[in-house]
């Protein structure tokens, strides 16, 4: 009989351990997904600015401009309030780019390189809109060294509209995912508590108060929330490490405030959801009559 009792105890412990692992894994994955969405939300402005700062225009300079004047013009543009960065495009570089786009050597066909020397200008995010560019265009048109300023208003307008639209979609998707995630976590914890419903009722029958019965479950729930949050943070750190190689201007470990806020939110959400779900799940079985535990 003792052997049978030990065997049942081992099976019970194995099931309990399996329940804990399942709960923690489920919580970790959900918190990880919430963390990814949080990362997008916290970086929405950076993402928006990054897209907008890839918008710009080409400054076509006069054919007879001197090298020293070209260098001075570029430095003046770099110092302008609206410029993020500039790049000097030589005739040879412009020809090379166009040849790649066309897939053929147009210089051999024409016998000369018709492309002008230019300076590609990337704007700061607040100025990356058609109205601001028109003001900049008027301002630069007074410079005699500048022949023409070229940009595509339709593309700039489209980018701005899409950035705003994507921001709204991200927020709506985040709210939906949060609700779904909360429901999943709640169901996982309820299943975990369900497996111990007889233990809860036994403790209550021998005289334990509701607070006494709830306490170990709540502490376990908080611990599960913390462990799950730590695992989710580790996964998020891995994603950020990989992503910053491609998008260092947007996501970086140097953004201590953003990462601190993100990890803090993940931890708090993990604790609040597990605590709340555990509290209501245990309360449910505390209120049930003994006969109802079998259904």
Beta strands, then each sheet from edge to edge (+ up, - down):
strand 1: 56-61
strand 2: 83-89
strand 3: 118-123
strand 4: 146-150
sheet 1: 2+ 3- 1+ 4-
end
